Amino acid sequence: MANIMDYLVWRGDLDWDASPFNEVDNVILSELVYVDFSDIVPQVGAGSITLFEANERFFAQHTEEEINARVSSTKMAAFMMREMVKTKRFKDILLADYVDDIRQDEQSQFCAMTVDLGDGRCNVVYSGTDSTIVGWKEDFNMSFLSETPGQAEAVEYLKRVAADHDGPLRLMGHSKGGNLSVYAAVNSDKALQDRIEIIYSNDGPGFRDTMIEQKAYRELIGRITTIVPESSIVGMLFEHEEEYEIVRSSGSGAGQHDVMSWEVKGPALVHLDHVDGKSVLMDKALKSWIGEMDEQQREVFVDTLFGILDEADIRTVDDLANMNYTKFVELMKAKSALDKQTQDNLRDTLMKLVQKSAKTVAEHLFSR
């Protein structure tokens, strides 16, 4: 089935007057921000660059072999960009306000940019988790922190770029980027919120109850568009009060999180009536598992798990995927070096997840 790459061929000759911004364009921009634009796209308030020129600079610095060697599915963003510059629709769009901030000490990974399509709107695009382990740890930290450093930075970023750009705003992002787009909107002042036309969360995790109970969140619900694939896992995490759109994916399991697998027909994604049953079961099991741990237990589990990776010098997803036997031994040594209480807590927490998953499946089978 067709995907966003096919959309670029089908609709690429239409400018924004002929075919206004739509949900597929949102997905494309949310994928584009995964490209490493360091030293290519100007920083906040330092001007802009056309996508055409950004593409030229990027591929002058990176080879196809280097990009393909990466494990993360987001590597496809660079190849998507190369197709975008062949189109009338995207070639001359302007990229600006690029931030790529990784702080190991604060366990924070934040990346965002703005995009000017020439239609009078400022598109604020937040990146999801990159290939760094610290970025993934920040995602896990959402289970016990009322605000992660990345969420706080997302709010400040929106304030800064909104002050530099006139007119309406669109906010969007994939995965953690979707979470950040909603969080930044909810935690902005009323004058800024009034400028926001729409907020897209593309398979982004939800929030803790304290967030969705806020008055500002409820006032913005009508402008939040949450899109999840039929077997969503990430996008079903935590709580969502808003309605969500379900789209068909050619991927399987966790692979459906990759927007390259989302199916497209004409100027829209292919929508479905309900999520896959397996996604519902996984969602129920994960929420039950997380719900039985208090905040301290969640923090200990996350710190222990990622502490093991840190001790083994695992810094990126590529490091983890390309782990050789020596690295694996180091990882096991790191675990054995933990005190007995910590080892027991780690084992018991993981065992509870297995038990919750089995119980959820059993309850589903016997209730049919």
Secondary structure, 3 states (H helix, E strand, C coil): CCCHHHHHHHHCCCCCCCCCCCHHHHHHHHHHCCCCCCCCCCCCCCCEEEHHHHHHHHHHHCCHHHHHCCCCHHHHHHHHHHHHCCCCCCCCCEEEEEEEEEECCCCEEEEEEEEECCCCCEEEEECCCCCEHHHHHHHHHCCCCCCCHHHHHHHHHHHHHHHHCCCCEEEEEECHHHHHHHHHHHCCCHHHHCCEEEEEEECCCCECHHHHCCHHHHHHHHHEEEEEECCCCHHHCCECCCCEEEECECCCHHHHHCHHHECEECCEECEECCCCHHHHHHHHHHHHHHHCCCHHHHHHHHHHHHHHHHHCCCCEHHHHHCCCHHHHHHHHHHHHCCCHHHHHHHHHHHHHHHHHHHHHHHHHHHCC
